[in-house]
Amino acid sequence: MATKTVLEEDGTIKGFFDWVKQDGSTPFQPEAGRYHVYGQHLCPFANRVTIGQVIKGLESVISYDNLDYVLPEGPGWKFSPEKPGCDADSINGCSLLREVYDASAKKLGAKGFSGRVTVPVLYDRKLNRIVSNDSASILRMLNSEFNEFCATPAQAKLDLFPPALQSEIEEAEAWQTKSIISAVHGPAYAKTQEDFDAAIVKLFDGLDKAEELLSKQRYVVGKQITEADIHLFVTLVRFDAVYVHMKCYLKRVHRVIKVYETHQPLWYRAKTTPSGFPRSSWTRTDGIKSADLGLANHKIIELLWIVFSTVYIICTHVCVYTISDFIFFNSINKMQHLIYLFICKSKTMLSDSVYIRSTNP
């Protein structure tokens, strides 16, 4: 199970796949204050880990730095402490996450890192290197290897990957990944109408499957929350606010998926519930709404939305805005907020409240 980071034939490292293990089978033993997570709230994969930190009561055990919500082409993820909600690199003092990757690779005798720089990253302060950049693996480590450090006995007892359900969980995650998690990108990158039609059908067939499943049972697998629920949730919670601009607009997901009712404790602004759901502060819906729309490779789409929405508002007066809405326009994210406000408040496009809420009903 504990895959080891390997040196490629070209002398580089393309990914980090080590594991923190209680049994001493790896150099990475669980310790309070030893490990650190680099992430970004906009990223659904990084969100798996932040939810894991909260749901297992490890916020004070494993520290966290939040990177810039805009992903520049070229250098990739960067640290921007001057921006609200973004942190400096509190461990290594780097400007770019790539520097952390390269330094970790060289620590293992490699020329450098030649793979894709991604979040989340689990970093070892003691050995000064990355342990893993695989979100699914990191979530499992948080679930099973740090139980002695969990904030409460109930959180230590909670098992997101119980042995009796492991095969069912992995089967569920396989179809989730194929039909929903990866499929959300299909419509945006389709080059022909036929490709687009096929991608849309694949995605919404997957959502229909999730709807059918969750209409019969509260959780994806079994009678408790598992990692399969978290994997599905972090994509669904972004769907209506984000993936609409990736052409996934056939239906709004909160009308299709029962997870709107089932998993609402995952995103409501409340403390951890008795069943172990985390606070919504770690879902960071404000970051999702502005940051995901601010990805550098979607600037053209944003500009088109600005033009369209401005003309539409002027010509039809469909959208009604308040003074508080326009206060946001003083920020660097004014384009993204205009797009978001237009999508959410247009009576013809969306007639009811958005899926992601900032307060309890």
N, C-alpha and C positions, 0 to 999 in steps of 0.2 A: 504493500500500500504506500509506503514512504518512498516515492520516486526521488532519485538523487540528481542534483544538477550535474550536467556533463559538459565536458570540453569538446567542441566540435572539431572536425578535421582541419578547419582553417585557423584554429587557435583562438576562436572566440566562443563566447557563451550566448545562446539565443533565448534562454529562459531560466528562471530559478525555480527549482522544484524540490527543495528540501523541506523537512518536517520538524516541528517541535514535538518531542516525544517524552513522555513521563518515564518510560522504561530504560532510558539511557542508551538506546540503540542509535541515536544520532548525537552530534555535538550540541544540539539545541535542547536544553532542558527548560521546562516552564519555570519562570521566576517572575515575581512582581517587579515591575519597573524595568525589566530587561528589554522588552520588545516595543516596537513603535510601528504605527501604521501611517503610510502616506496614501491619501485618497482625495476624492473630490465628490461632493454631495450630488453633483449632477449625474454621475456615472452609476448606472444600475448595478454593475458588478462590484464597485466599491461600496455601494449601499448595502450589499449583502453582508459585508464585514462590519460596517457600523451598526447595523441591526444586531448582528451577532454579539458585538461588544456589549450592547445595552441589554439584550435579552438574557445574556449569561452573567450580567453584573460585573463586567471587566473594564469599565470606563476608567477607573483609577489604577488599574493594573497595567493596561496597555495604552500608551499615549498616542496622540493623533495630530497630524498636520494636514490642513485642507489646502490644496493647490488652487491655482487660478482657474476660474470657471470657463475661460476661453482657451481653447486648445489651438495654439498657432501651428500653421503648417511649417515644417522644417524642424525647429528645435523641440517642439512637443511641449509636454507639461512643464509649467514653470511656477515658481513661488512668487507671489505678489502680495506681500504683507501690507502694501499701501491701499489695497482694495478691501472694502468691507467684506468680512466673512472669509477672507483668505489669510493664510499664515506664511510666515517665514519658515525656512528649514531649521527647525529647532535642534536638530541632531548634528547635521554636517555643515550647515551654513551655505549650502549650495544654492545657485540661482535656478538651475534646471534639474528636473528629476533624472534626466539622462546622465548627469554627472554622478549621481548616486549609483545608477546602474553600472556605469563604466568603472567606477572605483571598486564596486563589489566584484565585478568580473576580474579585474586585475588582482584583487586580493586572493583569487583562486588560481592565479598564474596564467590567466587568459590575456590576449592582446587588448581586449575590450569587449563591449557588448554589441552584438550585431542583430539582435532581435528587435521586436517592437516594444517601445517603452509604454507601459500601461499602468493603470491603477486598478485595484489597490496593490500596495507593496507591504509585506511584513518584513521589518528590518530588525536585526539583532544589534543592540548597542554594545554588547560585550565583545562580539567577534567583528564588529564594524563591517557588516555585509548583509545583503538581502538574503532572507530565508526563502521566500516564495513571492511570486507575482501572479499566482493562480487563485482567483477569488474563491472557487469551490473548495480548494484545499485549505485555504486560510480559515474559512468558516468552519470546516470540520475540526481544525486544530483548536479553535476557540471553544468549540462544543465539547471536546473530550479531554483536552490536555491541560486545562487551567482550572479544573473544578475546585481544587483546594484554595483557589484565590477568589472564587465567586463571592459576590456581596452577601448573598443569603443562601441558606441551605436549599431552599426551593429552586434557586437558579442553578446551584451545583447539581441538583438531582435531575433537572430538565435535560433530556437527551433529544437533540434534533435529528439524530441518525441512529435510532434504536436498532439493535441487531435483528429483532424479529421483523422489522419493516424495511431493512436495507435494500433488498432486491426490488420491492415495490417502489421505494423512493427513487432508486436509480432508473427504473423503467419510466416512472413519471417524469423525471428530469430529462430523459432522452427525448420524449415527445414534446415536452415544453420547449426545449432548446431548438429542435428542428422546426416546430410548427408555430412558435410564438416568439421566443427570445431572439433567435436569429432571423426569423421571418419578417420582423418589423422593418428590416432594412431592404427587403426585396423590392417593394413598390418604388422606392426612391431611386434605385439604381437600375431599374428596368430600362432597356434600350429600345424596345419595341412594344406596341400595344399588346401583342400576344404575351410577351414576358410579363408585362404589368398585370394583365388579367389573371395569369397563372399565379403570380405572387400574391395578389389580393385574395384570391380564392384559398390559397394555401394558408394564409394568415388567419382569415376569418373562419375557416374550417377548424383551425386550432383553437380559436377563441370559443367557437360553438362547442367544441369538445370539453373545454374547461367549464363552460356554462352548464352543460349537461351533468358533468361530474359534481360540481358544487351546488347544483339544485337538489342533489340527493344526499349530500353529506357536507359537514361543516369544514372538513380539512381535505387536502388533496389526497393524503394517505392516512388511513387509520383514524383514531379518535383523539389525536393530539396534534399540536403544531409541530411540523418537521421542517428540515431545510428545503423540502420541495415547495412548501408554502412560501418561504422567503424568496426562492428563485422566481416563482411566478409573480409574487407581489411586486417586486421592485421594477418589473417591466410594466405591469398593469397600472401601477400608480402614476406612471409617466405617460400613459397612452393618450389620454384626452388632451393633456396640456402640451405635449411635445411631439408625438408621432404624427399628429395631423399635418405638420409641415414636412413630413416624409411621405406624404400621399396616402397615409393609412386612415382614410376618412370615410370609409363605407358605413361604419356605425360608430357610435360613441361607446366606449367600453363599459362605462358604469351602467348603461342600459342593457348590456349584453351579459355581463359577468356578475354572478351573485357574490363575488368577492367584495363588492361594494358594501354589502351588509356583513359578510362573514369576517372580513379582516379589518374592519374599520378601527379596532383598537391599535392596529399597527401605525395608523397615521393620525388619529385624533390627538389633540394637544392635551395629553394627560399623563400621569405617572404610570409606571409599569403596573399592569393589572395582575390579579392573582394567577391568571393562566400563563403569565410570562411574556405578554406582548410588550414591546418597547415604547418609549415615548416618541411622539412624532417629531421631536426636535432633531432626531437622527435621520429622519427621512428628508428634512429640509426642503419643504415644498417651495419656499421662495427661491432657493437655489435651482430647483428643477425648472421652474417656470422661466426664469431669466437666463440661467446659464446654458441649459440645453439649447435654447433658441439662439444662443450667442456663439455657437461653434463657428470657427473661421470659415469652414468650407460651405457654410450655408448663407453667406453674406448676400449673394445674388438673390436667393429666395426671400431674404428679409427685405431687400430693397423693393422687390416686386410687391410684397405684401404692404409695404409702406405706401407705395403709389396707389395700389388698388384700394386699400382701406381708407385712405384720405379722400379719394374721389367718391367712394361709396358713401362715406359719412356725410360729405357735403351735399351730395345729390339726393340722398334718400332720408337723411336724418333718422335712420333706423337705430343707431346706437346712441344711448343717452349716457353722458359722462358727467362726473362730478369734479369739483375743484380738486379734491384729494387725489383723483386719478392722475391729474396733470402735474401734480407735485413731483411724481416720479420722473418727469421729463427733464428735470434738472440733473439727473444722474447720467452716467455713461451708458446706461442700459435703456435709454429712452426709446430707441427703435424697437427693442424687444418687448418693452412694456406696451407700446402702442399696438403691436401685433397681438400680444396676449389679450389686451383689453378689447380689441376689436373682435377677436374670436369668441371671447367669453360673453360679451355683452350684446352682440348682434342678435336681435330677436328672430331674424330669419335663419341664421346658422345654428344658434344654440338657444333653445327656448327656456332652458332651466339652468340650475346652478352647476358649476364646474365640479368635476369629480374630486379634485384635490382641494380640500378646504383648509383654512388656517385656524379655525376655531371649532369647538364642539357645537353641534346643533342645539 
